[in-house]
Amino acid sequence: MCNNFKGHQPKAVEVFCTSVTTIEKAKFLLGKLQQEFPYCEINFDLEDCDNILRVVTLGRTLDVHSIIRLVRAYHEDIQVLPDAIPDKRAIW
């Protein structure tokens, strides 16, 4: 992830799993997302099994529903990847 925040800590990070599988579609959606959310740092990780879309912002909250609507408007599935804190008891 490139660092556009020049030493500042991000305020919000949201991670989504998507159905995006091609670099071409990811680049297209990145353009649309960055046009709509210019204050965010946005990237895809298509090497991850969940085809991750990561959105980071500084000093603003994220409108998750708007991100989901935009991606779905281009016929891709998307959902928020829930935060999972591993249960230490399950490791032992």
N, C-alpha and C positions, 0 to 999 in steps of 0.2 A: 504494500500500500504506500503510495507516495504521501509525503507529509506536507500538506498545504496549510497547516495550522501554526507553523513557525514557533514551536516551543510551547504552545498552549495545549492544555488537555482537552480532549473532546468532551462535550456535554452529554451526548447521547450516541449510542451505537446500537444499530438494529441489524440483525442477521436474518435473512430469508432463505428458504429453500425454494428452488424454482425448477421449471421444466426446460429452461433454456439449455441447449446442448451445443450450439454452434457459435463460433467466434463472431461470425457475421451478425447473428441475431443479438448477441451480447453487446457488440459495438453499437448497433442500431439503438437498442434500449438504453445504453449508457448515454448516448446523445440526447435522447428524449428526456431521460431522468435528470441529466445535468442542466438541461434547458428549464425544466420545471423546478428544480431544487438546486440553484446555483451556489448556495451556501453550504452544500454537502460535498463530502468526499465519497465517491461511489465506485465500487468495483465488483466484478464477477470473479469467482473462482470456479471455473468449469472443470478443474481437475478433482475437486471434491465430489464425493458421491451424491451430495445434495444440490450440486450446481448452485453454489452459494452466491447470493447478492448481499453485499455489505454496504451499509450506509452509515456514515459518521458525520456528525455535525458539531459545531462549536457555538455555544451561546443561544441555541434555539432547540425547541423540541421537535421531534419528527412526527409528521402526520402519516402514520403507518397506513391508514386507509387510502390516502391519496396515492401512495406508492403502489399499493396493491391494485387499485383501480387502473392506474396507468399501465402497469405490466399486463394485466388481464385484457385491457383494450387491444393489445397486440397478440392476443390468443396464446398467452403463456400462463401456466399455472404458477402460483406463488403463494406462500404462506410464511408467517413468522415462525422462525425456528425457536422453539421454547428454550429458555435458559435451563440448563440442567446442571445441578450440583450433585456430583456423585456421592452416594451414601458410603461413607468410609467402612461401615460394617460389612457391606457387600464385597469389599476388597479382601477382607481378612477371612 
